[in-house]
Amino acid sequence: MKVTQVPFLLLIAAICSVAAAQLRTLPQPFATPSANNSARVIPKPDATQLQVPAGFSVSIYADNLQAPRTMIYSPNGDLFVAQSRAGSVVIMRDTNNDGEPDARYVYAQGLAGVFGMAFHDGYLYLGRTDSIVRYKYKDGDTQAQGMPEKLVDLPTGGHSTRNIVFSRDGRKMYVAVGSASNKNDGEEPRRAAINEYNPDGTGHRVLASGIRNPVGLTLQPGTAYCFRRTRQRSGSRSTRAHNFRSGIEMALSSDYTDHGIGRSSRDTASPSSRSKMASRPVLSKTS
């Protein structure tokens, strides 16, 4: 038995020796350029169409918008579109039900970085980069009623999107706030987190933390589970082995942990552990 173990042990030793030699030759952190492969916008080639599954088709519903980021249907079927860069919300209305909007309205302007939208209890809630505001709303409105009511001030700088979703029973509002930095420790507790409020902006607590840049935020249909889609860190160096490993761990966080469920509990993590943004993102069951 001892004789048969010797070749195996020698093989392990050889592998460890090779790995140690490779580690000694790795470049120092940030000595290599960041991996980057950005998309470029080009004119659509003639007679080229997007390929979709059988039974589906793709067509342009509306164009000539100013960098639209999010959309939501109002209770009466109007399509509200948030134009973050323009700081405005526009309405698309299909008056004759032919599948194309034939009326367009500017609902509100001057909304810095507007992103998240939610209809709740006679209001339209909007997530601006610096705050959560709401307008009184009734079905068919094509223009905001008066000035917005500010409910919550939010930290600015860094990741700018502020998404909103309400709990299934309507008693709680959830607001996604990304980190101020790429991957630094010690940030303000509301950053890199899903924050919980009452609909009037009171009663804040951190519902889930350690989520670097939560952008998408929704409830699973028929349940009280809150799901988020996060964007993980930028600037991972292409040749650093430990960054490659971290990248895989964060991909698992994004692609798999996003679909995991955790229990809702008051966040008690320290600011340092809370802002380790890609280690163990938590998803919580809402009320």
Secondary structure, DSSP 8 states (H G I E B T S, - for coil): -HHHHHHHHHHHHHHHHHHHHHHHTS--TTSS-B-----------TT------TT-----S--S-SSEEEEEE-TTS-EEEEETTTTEEEEEE-TT-SSS--EEEEEE---TT--EEEEETTEEEEE-SSEEEEEE--TT--S-EEEEEEEEE---SS---EEEEE-TTSS-EEEEE--SSSS-SS--TTTTEEEEE-TTS-S-EEEEE--S-EEEEEE-TTS-BEEEEE---S--BSS-HHHHHHHHHHHHHHHTGGG--B--------HHHHT-TTT----BB--
